[in-house]
């Protein structure tokens, strides 16, 4: 190997060491007791047997302002049993005058309620696997991959050297809504970066929120102050991480091929890091843990690098005022090291009508760690939203909530 290549490899290795050092010691001890070959065979077995992330819907593509193609999938609700004919009602969200009705006598139109799911950083729409499986057929739902993640195109602005921003993600969400939900009320659900996307959307499109958003859910997310998060490290380690991380990630992002090879070679170490920062419980189902690994491993290192700076600039506390009065859910695990539950409590303070749920013992990926609890809360929220727009799906959503309640 040429000398320059070795030099780059050394820099990359050092950079990875800086990123991992804060949490790696305990993981290394744990991993030392299990042979590498055994772990590799276990990973292959879990990859072959695990059904997680295999659910698919009707595909669609939205086009962002910079031309980036955003991939989404739609799951339609099963037909409802015959009901009474529409009755004259007050005009509001999800209400229209039916063709042939006299002026001044608006009646309820059967516009479907749609739940739109936005995933987090280094994940894909498949992160919602458990909620998707439970909600199938119950309510119309849209799942999408954020730019540069999953099946969506690499952000064209980012490929041209422009920074990724949370505001741009909010505009991406608007493009998906325009393409996938051209009419009718919506419930917006966001996990982590997806919750920030929803906040940015609300900040930039308040009229849309007032006219069509019937409910909102923020799962393991933050309205700002992320630069102060310690990531579970000692104070000195947290300060060093904040100082070094941007430069380290730029270095990693500039050596994509080399870093990806290094990631594969150090998969066992990083599996332990993923577990530490994703889950609160030690006894997480190995197949679920491997599912999370696969999602995160699928995100190229240059994408990881280009999105990271956007989080320290994210400040959307004021934007929550647009959502005040809308049925809302705020949920987080009390062992979340990435977006601590205190950040969710602050969001709930700005949304007094919101249901706040702090899940004991759960980490950042609470939607995978405690899927039934999260599904129950989302079904309950969506039923409340359906009531506000007279959508006929509320009864079966409440039935789902009762069936999945832990």
Buried (B, 14 or more C-beta within 10 A) or exposed (E): EEEEEEEBBEBBBEBBEBBBEBBBEEBEEEBEEEEEEEBEEEBEEBEEEBEBBEBEBEEBBBBBEBEBBBBBBBBBBEEEEEEEEBEEEEEBBBBBBEEEBEEEEBBBBBBBBBBBBBBBBBBBBBBBBBBBBBBBBBBBBBBBBBBBBBBBBBBBBBBEEEEBBBBBBBBBBBBBBEBBBEEBBBBBBBBBBBBBBBBBBBBBBBEBBBEBBBBBBBBBBBBBBBEEBBBBBEEEBBEBBBEEBEEBBBBBBBBBEBBBEBBEEBBBBBBBBBBBBBBBBEEBBBBBBBBBBBBBBBBBBBBBBBBBBBBBEBBBBEBBEBBEEBBBBBBBBBBBBBBBBBBBEBBBEBBEEBBBBBBEBBBBBBBBBBBBBBBBBBBBBBBBBBBBBBBBBBEBBBEBBEEBEE
